[in-house]
């Protein structure tokens, strides 16, 4: 599985950060993901209003 963010689409609203159940995301200049905490659940993908995040599952 992969986690991809399109930084050109991201509007830095923080919606993905607020729905992450493991606190794996942090909003700085861009969204930063802690790979050790991220479970690739896809909630951030669903929460993004501009489809900037994609969690690709096999």
Residue pairs with C-beta under 8 A, 6 or more apart in sequence:
1 40
1 55
1 56
1 57
1 58
2 54
2 55
2 56
3 33
3 38
3 40
3 53
3 54
3 55
3 56
4 53
4 54
4 55
4 56
5 30
5 31
5 33
5 52
5 53
5 54
6 52
6 53
6 54
7 30
7 52
9 50
9 51
9 52
10 30
10 31
10 48
10 50
10 52
10 53
11 49
11 50
11 52
12 27
12 30
12 31
13 49
14 27
15 47
15 48
15 49
16 25
16 31
16 43
16 44
16 47
16 48
16 53
17 25
17 26
17 27
17 31
17 44
18 47
19 43
19 44
19 46
19 47
20 38
20 43
20 44
21 39
21 41
21 43
22 37
22 38
22 39
23 37
24 33
24 34
24 35
24 37
24 38
24 39
25 31
25 32
25 33
25 34
25 38
25 44
26 32
26 34
31 53
40 55
40 57
41 55
42 55
42 57
44 53
44 55
45 53
45 54
45 55
